[in-house]
Amino acid sequence: MTRNFDIIWLVILLSPNLSICHAGKDVDKGPQRECKLEGLHPLLIMTYKNVTISVSKKADKITIPHGERVTVRCRELGRYKLVGDPLLVCRNGGWNGKSPSCIPTTSISNYSDNVPPTILFGLPRGSAAIEPSGALAVFPGSILHLECLFARRMGNPEWTWNSTFRQYLTDTHCPTLIPTPAPLSSKIQGARMGQRAEFECPNGYRLVGSKVLNCQYNGRWSSEVPRCELILCPEIVLPNAKLQMLEHNNSVSGNAVFTCLWGNVLLGSQTISCGEDGTWNATVPVCSQITCPLPSVPKNGIILEQERSPAVGKKRITKANKARKVGSLLRFACLPGHQLIGEGSIICTENGTWSHEPPLCEVRCPYPGDPPHGKIAPLKFWYKPGDTIQVTCSLGYVTPLEPERKPTCRENGIWSGPPPPCTSYRDV
């Protein structure tokens, strides 16, 4: 349900002698036990020795000496009403007075019944500042607009105004801020009460301190002038010699570029960037050694590798039994009675594969050799199973008269018989 309410405007031209102020009473000294700012309402704003802090910003870590005063108010002037004592005094480790708290007004509580009305204020001209007690101190010559948010069904609201004229910092100015050196830039309204100064840093820098400074009722700025701090990502320490950096710039938007030594592959991002929060956008990559898996052993064959013996510095032939790194050489050999078909040596390449497929070992019969005084045909280095040979004898020599019994290469790679001999005519 929508509730109707009236907005009452009040425009006041304040004279140079008009201001609003609260003051506390002095307290006697006592045992020197400190008090802690803990267990307080989260909407409270506390001021101690001209330093203002919000309860929500770890105020429980601050201790106040015995006998010292802390002024409290609600966070949003006019939107919350302070209930309790606006002044707390530390007494031997405890606070005297009624514990303060903040209750919401009509605009916060959705115009509920039995809550105080919300009072909004505006300054179309001039300046003002909120005192530690919650009072609004207005600079002389300013125009103050007040709005009362009140439910219509509650009747017509009436304003009551009560102010006391007294001597009170009628010309409050804060120290003039010296123009800030680069890279810090500022926008300063002025040094009069209620005026502010805003600061910012360019990209690649972080602001250390308060972004906004307010000229307070007491003629002091709410904080020290901030500074710009160059944002740097952490220095990168390489885990081992395998990983190398081609570029390293750890400022904002800078890059770190990596590469690996030959024979290794980069796992992760080759380029990582430094972000505005001072962290790298990815983790440092790692280098993993490239290896080729041991190829399958050819049927009727073996795998050999060449290694250099550390003792004598000579090469020796051993059987291969594990994966090999880039550049490794493997050699193949076939069992007797077999011929190697393909590459007899293969090399592990940078992409983790072998330069060639493993060879095959096919059954073959070797060249049997020419008989005395004769030649075999056909002449080949290797003969496939089923191949036959015949012998042609030199002039004056003949072979036995059994041509149907030619030597044949068997499936086991062994000849069915030796080449027939060549016999002299005189011996036939």
Stockholm file with secondary structure:
# STOCKHOLM 1.0

chainA/1-428         MTRNFDIIWLVILLSPNLSICHAGKDVDKGPQRECKLEGLHPLLIMTYKNVTISVSKKADKITIPHGERVTVRCRELGRYKLVGDPLLVCRNGGWNGKSPSCIPTTSISNYSDNVPPTILFGLPRGSAAIEPSGALAVFPGSILHLECLFARRMGNPEWTWNSTFRQYLTDTHCPTLIPTPAPLSSKIQGARMGQRAEFECPNGYRLVGSKVLNCQYNGRWSSEVPRCELILCPEIVLPNAKLQMLEHNNSVSGNAVFTCLWGNVLLGSQTISCGEDGTWNATVPVCSQITCPLPSVPKNGIILEQERSPAVGKKRITKANKARKVGSLLRFACLPGHQLIGEGSIICTENGTWSHEPPLCEVRCPYPGDPPHGKIAPLKFWYKPGDTIQVTCSLGYVTPLEPERKPTCRENGIWSGPPPPCTSYRDV
#=GR chainA/1-428 SS CCCCEEEEEEEEECCTTCCCCCCCCCCCCCCCCCEECCSCCTTEEEEETTEEEETTTTGGGCEECTTCEEEEEESSBTTEEEESCSEEEEETTEEESCCCEEEECTTTTTSCTTSCCEEEEEEEESCEEECTTSCEEECTTCEEEEEEEEEGGGCCCCCCCCCCCCCCCTTCBCCCCCCCCTTCEEEECCSBTTCEEEEECCTTEEEESCSEEEBCTTSCBSSCCCEEEECBCCCCCCSSTTEEEEEECCBTTCEEEEEECTTEEEESCSEEEBCTTSSBSSCCCEEEECEECCCCCCTTEEEEEEEECTTTCCEEEEECCSCEETTCEEEEEECTTEEEESCSEEEBCTTSSBSSCCCEEEECEECCCCCTTEEEESCCSEECTTCBCEEEECTTEECCSCTTCCCBBCTTSCBSSCCCCCEEGGGC
#=GC SS_cons         CCCCEEEEEEEEECCTTCCCCCCCCCCCCCCCCCEECCSCCTTEEEEETTEEEETTTTGGGCEECTTCEEEEEESSBTTEEEESCSEEEEETTEEESCCCEEEECTTTTTSCTTSCCEEEEEEEESCEEECTTSCEEECTTCEEEEEEEEEGGGCCCCCCCCCCCCCCCTTCBCCCCCCCCTTCEEEECCSBTTCEEEEECCTTEEEESCSEEEBCTTSCBSSCCCEEEECBCCCCCCSSTTEEEEEECCBTTCEEEEEECTTEEEESCSEEEBCTTSSBSSCCCEEEECEECCCCCCTTEEEEEEEECTTTCCEEEEECCSCEETTCEEEEEECTTEEEESCSEEEBCTTSSBSSCCCEEEECEECCCCCTTEEEESCCSEECTTCBCEEEECTTEECCSCTTCCCBBCTTSCBSSCCCCCEEGGGC
//
